[in-house]
Amino acid sequence: MTKSILMLACGNPSRGDDALGPLLLDWIAKYCDVATVELLCDFQWQIEHALDLRDRKLVLFIDASETCTRSFELSELKPVRDESYTTHAMSAETVMAICCDILQQSLPDCFLLSVKGESFALGEGLSDAANDNLQQAAELVERLLNCPNVERWRQYSIYLETVGSYA
């Protein structure tokens, strides 16, 4: 049976702060009730992940980001047919668009959690700043899972965009 919530992280644990996505999934598996949550992790999002969106209620894409202006950012996603399907790094929005094309059904509500990273060099560990950002993002994920409905997730997204913190 397909679980209603999918958390799909990408990142490479061998590239410093790029490990933020996989590390957050590890944290979720350890500290959250995942009875209704499927956790998937890969080095990058790929065309095949479009099929993972099937029959879901909510999807949270998780990735490290060099461009975050805050410790983390939460944004609601819409499908976009961009050219990233032909590149090394496919966007979450393109995965969604491919899902629409393949499955010919409505999409689940999808969000992107970007966690700020600083150092992505091969062979480095997680930076201190990224570790702090990971802990803050984990608190948000716990809140999201405690109230797993799209309207609440939207409220968090809008609130975080305008205020920048929920502390």
Secondary structure, DSSP 8 states (H G I E B T S, - for coil): ---SEEEEEE--TTSGGGGHHHHHHHHHHHHS--TTEEEEEESS--GGGGGGGTT-SEEEEEEEESS-SSSEEEEE------GGGGSSS--HHHHHHHHHHHH-S---EEEEEEEE-S---TT----HHHHHHHHHHHHHHHHHHHS--HHHHHHHHHHHHHHS---
